[in-house]
Each structure stands twice: as structure tokens, then as C-alpha cells.
């Protein structure tokens, strides 16, 4: 249960207008205080400008929901598929999302992103910081980077949002993903 408790701060039950209320509501949703609600284990300050990535989504971009009509999120560049679309927003540098069948299925924060989990985890965080914030993540070798790792929440299933991180051989987070399977496990955009 340690992973579920730690992932409480990435819960789907967030309150966007008040980060403190968000943490309290999310901790209550899992029934026990999390590291985020006590302030322990915070690696860095969460993303600038309220760019906090949760299991619910990022600001108005919500997992499992259509891309908001009145938002800055849109398709940019060539798309590899008619069913799977990559979207970005100039308001969230270093972040992209995958939408399939008209619904957001994964949000990814990579190089240059300021979006972070409520615990402060994102690109540049260390393995130690990740382990403190999210104990019990399942480790597997990176598909393309020798010595790199994937760390995935063991509670990930087809319809439940979960977290997945990519680590460099030196143990630094290079990419943070939040989403549902199978898209959470995609290694090349829409595949």
C-alpha cells in the first residue's frame, strides 16, 4: 500500500484552485497522509505558474476527457496516425499529450518542462528523490538507452491513471509520464 499512499498526491480527485486543498483532498481520498501532505519528501518546488501534473491531468487538460475547445492545446506538425494525435501548448514548454479516440490518454513532461508532480518530481529529479516520493515503483530497462530505466507504478492498469518515469544511466529523471495503459507504456509517441 505504500505506493498508493505515495501516489495520493497524483490522485484524480484534485481541486485546481487551491493546491493546499488539493493535497488534503487527495490524501483523504486514499485514507492516509502522504509525503506531499506532510511536506516530507518534496524534491523541489512544484512547477512554476501552478504547472502541477496529477493523475487527473495538467490544468484544464484532463486525462480521459476530450481536449478542451477553448484551450491553447492543439496538434502541431505532422501526425503519424489518424486515431492517435500528439498535441502541445505554448503555455507548457517541454510538455506534450497523446489523445486517442478523441480523449487525452497520456501527458508527458520532458526536457525544458516546468510541470512537476505535487511532490516536486519531474525532469532533473534524482532517483533518490523519486524513491522518497514514490516508493515501490516497478523498474525495467529502458528500450533505447543503455543503463537507462523505466520506473512505473505497479498499480497501472488499462483505465486507471498512473505515473511512469524515464531515468538516465546516471539516475536523473529525463521524462515524466502520467496516463493510462497502453498509452502510458508507449515508447515512440503513438506507439
N, C-alpha and C positions, 0 to 999 in steps of 0.2 A: 504493500500500500504506500510505500514511501514515494514512488514515482507519481501516483495520483495526487498525493498531498502536495508534492513539489510543483506539479503542473497545474495546481489550483489557480495560480495567478494567470495562467493562459486559458482559463475557462471560457466557455461560451456565454456565461452569464455576466457580461460586463456592463458598466454604467459609464458611458463615454464622457459625460460632463464633469465627473469628479473622480480623479484617479484614486484618491483615498477610499471613496465609497466603492470603487471598482474592486480594489484589493479586498476590502471587508466582505463585500457580497460574494466574491469568488472564493474566498477562504471558507465562508459559511456554506457555500454550495457543496464543498467536499467534506464538510463536517469537522475539520480540524484546522488550526492555524498553519499557514505555510511560511516558508522562509521569507517570502515577499511581505507578508502582513506584519512580520516582526522586524523587518528591516535587515535581518541576517542574510548573508549570502549575496547581497547585492554587489555585483561586479563593477558596474559603472552606472552612471545616471542613465535612465531610460532615454530613448531617442529625443532629440531636440524637437521642440514645437509639438509635443504630445504624440510623436510618432511611435506609439506603443503597439506592437504586434501581439495579438492574443489569439487564442483558439477560436475566437469569434471572427476576427479579421483585423483590418487596419482602417481605422476611422470609419468612413461610410462604406468601404469595400468589405462586404461580409461574405464569409465562406458559406457555400450552399445557396447563395442568393444571386440574382442577376446583377450585372454591373449597373450601378446607379446611373440613371439617364442624365441627371444634371451634375455630372462629375467631370473631373479632368482625366479620368481613366479612358483610354481608347487604344485601338490597335495601331501600332506603328510599324512600318516596314513590311517586308514580305512575310506571309503566313504559310506555314508548311502544310496546313490541313484546313479543310472547311469545317470540321467539327471541333477541333481544339484550337483555341485562339490565345495568343500571347498579348497581354495588354500592359501598358505602362502609364505613368503620370509624371508630368514635370514637377509636381509637388512632392514627389517621393523619389529622389535620385537613388539609383542603385537597387530599386525595387521593381519587380515585375510580377504579374499574376497569370495564372493559367485558368481559362474558362473553357469548359466543355459543356455542350448541350445547353448553352446559354447561361450557365451558372459558374460562379467562381469556385474553383476546386483546390487551388493552392496559391499561396503568396510567398514570394522568395525575396529575401534581403541579401544582397551580395556586396561586392566591393563598392565603397563610397556611400553605402546606405547608412542613414542615421536611425532607422527604425530598429527598435530593440524590444525584447520581452519586458514585462514589468520588473523582472529581476535584473534587468540591465544586460542581458545576454544578446549578443549579435556579432557581426563580423569584427574580428580583432580580439574577442574574448579568449581566454586561455582554457585549456582542458580542465584545469583545477577549478576555475570559476564555473564552468558548465557542470562539473560533477557536484559542486556545492549547491548549485541552484536546482539541478535536475538529477538527483542520484538514481541510478538504476537504468540509465539509457542503454539500449542494446547496441553493441559495437559490431561493425562489419568493415571489411576492407573497401577502400574507395575503388571504383571501377577503372578510373583513368590515372590516378596519382599514386605512384609507388610510395608506400608508407603513410598515405592519407587514410582517413577513416570516415565512416558514416556513423553517427550516433542517432538512434531512432527510439522514440517512446515505445515501450513494449505493449502499450495499450492501443496502438494504432490498429484500426480495422477499416473496413470499406467506407462506412458512413460517419465515423466519429473523427473529428479533427484531432491531429496530433502534431508533435514537433519532430523535426529531423534536422540535424546539423551536419555540415561537412567540415572536417578538420584537415589542416595541412600536416605534413610529416612532423613539423615542429610542435604540433598540438594547438595551433591557433584556429579559431573558427573562421572559415572563409565564406561560408554561406549558411543562412538560417532559412529553413522552410517551415511553413505551417500550412497544413491542409489535410485532405482525406486521401486514402488509398483508392485507386492505384496511383493517382497523380502525385502524391507525396513522394513516391519512390521513383518517379521519372528522373532519368539522368541526362537527357538531352532535350530540354524544352518540353515538347509534347510527346516524348517517347522515352 
